[in-house]
């Protein structure tokens, strides 16, 4: 079974449970892009949709589509793949002027529909492979048409977005019923921007929206994009050979985590004291490496927005060029604790005016690149700051 078929089954079960409970959300007074009333902008980010054809992707019970038709005089096509969700919509809103409810796959629908003037998806686009949905939306929107996407960024467990374009398990929760597993593309904002740009859109803004309840870790990302007037021909590239290049360099990151008590340092099993950090994995962004290494080594949880890259330090060990990227982490969750099977532990906070001897050279280089006034001796490295 494909990921998308698996998700469709989950939403069919979800819709049936809502039908069994007899629950229908009220038509909102404003378009809500998040589960939290009054958080973020309203329908104005779609532009003036009066009399325009608007596509509601994964419309669920249809209350957003009805709002746009009633309040903004839009002509909305509300398409929903789940039959039970579609039934919820038509059981209450069938015959609403300006709304056409469609049961079906949005990608199939866009192949034959006239191009739309605007499109939006509230939480729904993450259940479809973006490599399929975004080309279909590009071809199904008029040049210059807005595409507004509300997508999960951080879930209830504080699990932030992925840095690779792969689906992961996320649960659909419904009170008094067991959670339903789904597979979602929960991607970092930069990844969504890259995908949209690749498929003929210009990203105008990405906002991270949070609830007023500070104990709720969930974060939604709101992406405002626009279909480009034309898609230029893409230029190809290819490797020189199928053989990988001879390895001659190593790249890693080191993270400065600074609290009121000082900077966080751990002791390596070889005796050096060092910042959290490690080696960049294939296909991983530098920010993602900082977040992953911080969690693996200390247990601290950070988000991409909490990481600021300082620049690159280049030195060498024997014949190997060593590239180290320093970063600061401005916010995190948890307390630093020695993690099993990690080579660095015994984490402690050290005041900047009482730093210990025996710092790992890469950590020393990062600290002095960040604060040149720190009295730390180390082998030289060439530092290139990021703007």
C-alpha positions as CSV (number, residue, x, y, z in Angstrom):
1,X,0.0,0.0,0.0
2,X,1.3,3.4,-0.9
3,X,1.9,6.1,1.7
4,X,-1.0,8.2,0.2
5,X,-3.4,5.3,0.2
6,X,-2.4,4.5,3.8
7,X,-3.2,8.2,4.7
8,X,-6.5,8.1,2.8
9,X,-7.6,5.1,4.9
10,X,-6.7,6.8,8.1
11,X,-8.7,9.9,7.2
12,X,-11.7,7.7,6.1
13,X,-11.7,6.2,9.6
14,X,-11.3,9.6,11.2
15,X,-14.2,11.0,9.2
16,X,-16.4,8.0,10.2
17,X,-15.6,8.5,13.8
18,X,-16.7,12.2,13.5
19,X,-19.9,11.1,11.8
20,X,-20.5,8.7,14.6
21,X,-20.0,11.4,17.2
22,X,-22.2,13.8,15.1
23,X,-19.6,16.5,15.3
24,X,-19.4,19.3,12.8
25,X,-17.1,22.3,13.3
26,X,-18.9,25.7,13.0
27,X,-18.3,27.9,10.0
28,X,-15.6,30.3,11.4
29,X,-16.0,34.1,11.4
30,X,-12.5,34.3,10.0
31,X,-10.3,31.9,8.1
32,X,-8.1,30.1,10.7
33,X,-4.8,28.7,9.5
34,X,-4.1,26.9,12.8
35,X,-6.0,24.9,15.4
36,X,-5.9,28.0,17.6
37,X,-8.5,30.7,17.1
38,X,-7.2,34.1,16.3
39,X,-3.6,33.1,15.8
40,X,-2.0,34.5,12.6
41,X,-3.6,36.3,9.7
42,X,-7.0,35.6,8.1
43,X,-8.2,35.2,4.5
44,X,-6.6,38.5,3.5
45,X,-3.4,36.7,2.6
46,X,-5.3,35.1,-0.3
47,X,-5.8,38.5,-1.8
48,X,-9.2,39.7,-3.1
49,X,-11.0,36.5,-4.0
50,X,-14.4,38.1,-4.8
51,X,-15.8,36.1,-7.7
52,X,-12.6,34.2,-8.2
53,X,-12.2,30.4,-8.4
54,X,-10.4,29.2,-5.3
55,X,-9.3,25.6,-4.6
56,X,-9.6,24.2,-1.1
57,X,-7.2,21.2,-0.9
58,X,-8.3,18.5,1.5
59,X,-11.4,20.5,2.5
60,X,-12.5,18.1,5.3
61,X,-15.9,19.1,6.7
62,X,-16.0,22.1,4.4
63,X,-16.3,24.9,7.0
64,X,-13.4,26.9,5.6
65,X,-14.8,26.8,2.0
66,X,-18.2,27.9,3.2
67,X,-16.6,30.8,5.1
68,X,-14.8,32.0,1.9
69,X,-18.0,31.7,-0.2
70,X,-20.3,33.5,2.3
71,X,-17.9,36.2,3.6
72,X,-15.7,36.8,0.7
73,X,-17.9,35.9,-2.3
74,X,-15.4,33.4,-3.6
75,X,-16.3,30.5,-5.9
76,X,-14.7,27.6,-4.0
77,X,-14.0,24.1,-5.2
78,X,-13.6,22.0,-2.0
79,X,-11.9,18.7,-2.9
80,X,-11.6,15.9,-0.4
81,X,-10.1,12.4,-0.9
82,X,-11.8,10.8,2.2
83,X,-15.3,9.7,1.4
84,X,-16.4,10.1,5.0
85,X,-15.0,13.6,5.3
86,X,-16.7,14.5,2.1
87,X,-20.0,13.1,3.5
88,X,-19.5,15.3,6.6
89,X,-19.3,18.3,4.3
90,X,-22.3,17.6,2.1
91,X,-24.5,16.5,5.0
92,X,-24.4,20.0,6.4
93,X,-23.3,22.4,3.6
94,X,-24.6,20.9,0.3
95,X,-26.2,23.6,-1.7
96,X,-24.2,26.4,-0.2
97,X,-24.0,29.1,-2.9
98,X,-20.5,29.5,-4.3
99,X,-19.2,26.1,-3.0
100,X,-18.7,23.0,-5.1
101,X,-17.9,19.9,-3.1
102,X,-15.8,17.3,-4.9
103,X,-14.9,13.8,-3.7
104,X,-11.6,12.8,-5.4
105,X,-7.9,13.2,-5.6
106,X,-6.7,16.7,-6.1
107,X,-3.9,15.7,-8.5
108,X,-6.4,13.9,-10.8
109,X,-8.9,16.8,-10.5
110,X,-6.3,19.4,-11.6
111,X,-5.5,17.5,-14.8
112,X,-8.9,18.4,-16.3
113,X,-10.1,21.4,-14.3
114,X,-9.7,25.0,-15.6
115,X,-6.8,26.8,-13.9
116,X,-7.7,28.3,-10.5
117,X,-7.2,31.9,-9.3
118,X,-5.9,30.8,-5.9
119,X,-5.4,27.7,-3.8
120,X,-4.9,26.8,-0.2
121,X,-4.4,23.8,2.1
122,X,-4.9,23.9,5.9
123,X,-2.9,21.0,7.3
124,X,-3.7,18.7,4.3
125,X,-0.9,19.0,1.8
126,X,1.6,17.2,4.1
127,X,-0.2,13.9,3.5
128,X,0.8,13.8,-0.2
129,X,4.2,13.5,-1.7
130,X,5.2,17.1,-2.6
131,X,7.0,15.8,-5.7
132,X,3.5,14.8,-7.0
133,X,1.3,17.6,-5.5
134,X,3.4,20.7,-6.3
135,X,3.8,20.1,-10.1
136,X,0.0,19.5,-10.3
137,X,-0.7,22.7,-8.4
138,X,1.7,24.6,-10.6
139,X,-0.1,23.4,-13.7
140,X,-3.5,23.9,-12.1
141,X,-3.0,27.6,-11.1
142,X,-3.0,30.7,-13.2
143,X,0.3,32.6,-13.4
144,X,0.6,34.9,-10.4
145,X,-2.0,32.9,-8.4
146,X,-1.4,32.6,-4.6
147,X,-0.8,29.3,-3.0
148,X,-1.2,29.4,0.8
149,X,-0.1,26.3,2.9
150,X,-0.6,25.7,6.6
151,X,1.7,22.8,7.6
152,X,2.9,21.1,10.8
153,X,6.3,22.3,11.9
154,X,6.7,20.9,15.5
155,X,4.4,18.2,16.9
156,X,2.9,17.6,20.4
157,X,6.1,15.8,21.4
158,X,8.3,18.7,20.5
159,X,9.6,16.8,17.4
160,X,10.6,19.4,14.9
161,X,10.6,19.1,11.1
162,X,12.6,16.8,9.0
163,X,15.5,17.9,6.9
164,X,15.0,15.3,4.2
165,X,12.0,14.9,1.9
166,X,10.7,11.7,3.5
167,X,7.4,11.0,5.3
168,X,7.4,10.0,8.9
169,X,4.7,8.7,11.3
170,X,2.4,11.2,12.9
171,X,-0.8,10.4,14.8
172,X,-4.3,11.8,14.2
173,X,-5.9,12.4,17.6
174,X,-9.6,12.4,18.3
175,X,-10.9,12.7,21.9
176,X,-12.2,9.4,23.3
177,X,-10.9,7.4,20.3
178,X,-7.6,5.7,19.7
179,X,-5.1,7.7,17.7
180,X,-4.7,6.9,14.0
181,X,-1.2,6.5,12.5
182,X,-0.5,8.4,9.3
183,X,2.6,9.2,7.3
184,X,3.3,12.9,6.8
185,X,5.9,15.0,5.0
186,X,6.8,17.3,8.0
187,X,9.5,19.3,6.4
188,X,11.7,22.2,7.5
189,X,10.7,25.6,6.0
190,X,13.9,25.7,3.9
191,X,13.0,22.4,2.4
192,X,9.5,23.6,1.5
193,X,10.9,26.7,0.0
194,X,13.4,24.7,-2.1
195,X,10.6,22.3,-3.3
196,X,8.2,25.2,-4.2
197,X,11.0,27.0,-6.0
198,X,11.9,23.9,-7.9
199,X,8.3,23.4,-9.1
200,X,7.6,26.9,-10.3
201,X,6.6,29.0,-7.3
202,X,8.1,32.0,-5.6
203,X,7.9,31.9,-1.8
204,X,7.0,35.3,-0.4
205,X,6.9,34.5,3.3
206,X,7.1,31.7,5.8
207,X,5.7,32.4,9.3
208,X,5.9,30.1,12.3
209,X,2.7,30.3,14.4
210,X,2.5,29.2,18.0
211,X,-0.4,28.9,20.5
212,X,-0.8,31.3,23.3
213,X,-0.4,28.4,25.7
214,X,3.4,28.3,26.4
215,X,3.2,24.6,27.5
216,X,1.9,23.6,24.1
217,X,5.0,22.7,21.9
218,X,3.1,22.6,18.7
219,X,4.2,25.0,15.9
220,X,2.5,25.5,12.6
221,X,4.3,27.0,9.6
222,X,2.3,29.2,7.2
223,X,3.8,29.5,3.7
224,X,2.8,32.1,1.3
225,X,3.8,31.3,-2.3
226,X,2.9,32.5,-5.8
227,X,2.8,30.7,-9.1
228,X,5.5,32.2,-11.3
229,X,4.3,33.6,-14.6
230,X,6.5,31.2,-16.5
231,X,8.9,28.4,-15.7
232,X,12.3,28.8,-17.3
233,X,14.0,25.8,-18.9
234,X,16.1,24.0,-16.4
235,X,19.8,23.5,-17.0
236,X,21.1,20.0,-16.5
237,X,24.2,18.9,-14.5
238,X,26.0,15.6,-14.2
239,X,28.9,14.1,-12.3
240,X,32.3,13.6,-14.1
241,X,32.3,9.9,-13.2
242,X,30.3,7.4,-11.2
243,X,33.2,7.0,-8.8
244,X,33.1,9.0,-5.6
245,X,35.9,11.6,-5.1
246,X,38.9,10.6,-3.1
247,X,38.2,11.7,0.5
248,X,40.5,14.4,1.7
249,X,38.5,16.5,4.0
250,X,36.3,16.2,7.1
251,X,33.5,18.6,8.1
252,X,31.9,18.9,11.5
253,X,30.0,21.4,13.7
254,X,30.3,22.7,17.2
255,X,27.5,24.4,19.2
256,X,27.9,27.2,21.7
257,X,25.1,26.7,24.2
258,X,25.3,29.7,26.7
259,X,23.1,30.0,29.9
260,X,23.3,32.2,32.9
261,X,25.7,29.7,34.4
262,X,28.2,29.8,31.4
263,X,28.9,27.8,28.3
264,X,28.1,24.1,28.1
265,X,31.1,21.7,27.8
266,X,31.4,17.9,28.1
267,X,34.4,15.6,28.7
268,X,35.4,13.3,25.9
269,X,36.5,9.8,26.9
270,X,40.0,10.8,25.7
271,X,40.0,13.6,28.2
272,X,39.4,16.8,26.3
273,X,36.6,19.2,27.2
274,X,34.5,20.2,24.2
275,X,31.3,21.8,22.9
276,X,28.4,19.6,21.7
277,X,29.0,18.8,18.1
278,X,30.0,16.2,15.6
279,X,30.3,15.2,12.0
280,X,27.9,16.3,9.3
281,X,26.0,13.3,7.7
282,X,25.3,13.0,4.0
283,X,22.4,15.1,2.8
284,X,22.1,16.9,6.1
285,X,22.0,20.7,6.6
286,X,24.5,22.3,9.0
287,X,21.6,23.4,11.2
288,X,20.2,19.9,11.3
289,X,23.6,18.5,12.3
290,X,23.7,21.0,15.2
291,X,20.2,20.0,16.4
292,X,20.9,16.2,16.0
293,X,24.3,16.2,17.7
294,X,22.9,18.4,20.5
295,X,20.1,15.9,21.1
296,X,22.3,12.8,20.8
297,X,25.1,14.0,23.0
298,X,23.3,16.1,25.7
299,X,19.5,15.3,25.4
300,X,18.8,19.0,24.8
301,X,16.1,19.7,22.1
302,X,16.5,22.7,19.9
303,X,14.6,24.0,16.8
304,X,16.1,25.2,13.5
305,X,15.1,28.8,14.4
306,X,17.2,28.5,17.5
307,X,20.4,27.9,15.6
308,X,22.7,30.6,14.2
309,X,25.7,29.6,12.1
310,X,28.8,31.7,12.8
311,X,31.1,30.7,10.0
312,X,33.7,28.2,8.9
313,X,37.0,27.4,10.4
314,X,39.5,25.6,8.1
315,X,42.7,23.9,9.3
316,X,44.3,20.5,8.7
317,X,45.3,17.4,10.5
318,X,48.1,15.6,8.6
319,X,46.9,15.4,5.0
320,X,43.2,15.9,5.8
321,X,41.6,19.3,5.5
322,X,39.3,19.9,8.5
323,X,36.3,22.2,8.1
324,X,34.5,23.2,11.3
325,X,31.3,25.2,11.4
326,X,30.6,27.1,14.6
327,X,27.1,27.8,15.7
328,X,25.2,29.4,18.6
329,X,22.0,27.9,20.1
330,X,19.8,30.5,21.6
331,X,17.0,28.4,23.1
332,X,16.5,24.7,24.0
333,X,14.4,22.3,26.0
334,X,15.6,20.0,28.7
335,X,18.7,19.6,30.9
336,X,22.1,18.3,29.7
337,X,22.6,14.7,30.7
338,X,25.2,12.1,29.8
339,X,23.7,10.0,27.0
340,X,24.4,6.2,26.7
341,X,26.9,5.1,24.1
342,X,28.2,8.7,23.5
343,X,31.9,9.5,23.6
344,X,31.3,12.8,25.4
345,X,29.5,13.3,28.7
346,X,29.7,14.8,32.2
347,X,28.2,18.0,30.8
348,X,28.6,21.1,32.9
349,X,28.3,24.9,32.6
350,X,31.5,26.9,32.7
351,X,31.6,30.7,33.2
352,X,33.4,32.4,30.4
353,X,36.0,33.8,32.8
354,X,36.7,30.4,34.3
355,X,37.1,28.2,31.3
356,X,39.1,25.0,32.0
357,X,42.3,23.9,30.5
358,X,42.4,21.0,28.0
359,X,39.8,22.2,25.5
360,X,39.5,20.3,22.3
361,X,41.2,22.4,19.6
362,X,38.1,22.7,17.4
363,X,36.0,23.9,20.3
364,X,38.7,26.4,21.2
365,X,38.7,27.7,17.6
366,X,35.0,28.1,17.7
367,X,34.9,29.9,21.0
368,X,37.6,32.4,19.9
369,X,35.9,33.0,16.6
370,X,32.8,33.8,18.5
371,X,34.6,35.8,21.3
372,X,38.1,36.9,20.1
373,X,38.7,38.3,23.6
374,X,38.7,34.9,25.3
375,X,42.2,34.0,26.4
376,X,42.4,30.6,24.7
377,X,45.5,29.2,23.0
378,X,45.0,26.9,20.0
379,X,46.5,26.0,16.6
380,X,45.6,28.6,14.0
381,X,42.6,28.2,11.7
382,X,41.2,30.3,8.9
383,X,37.8,31.7,9.9
384,X,35.3,33.0,7.4
385,X,32.2,34.5,9.1
386,X,28.8,34.2,7.6
387,X,27.0,37.4,6.9
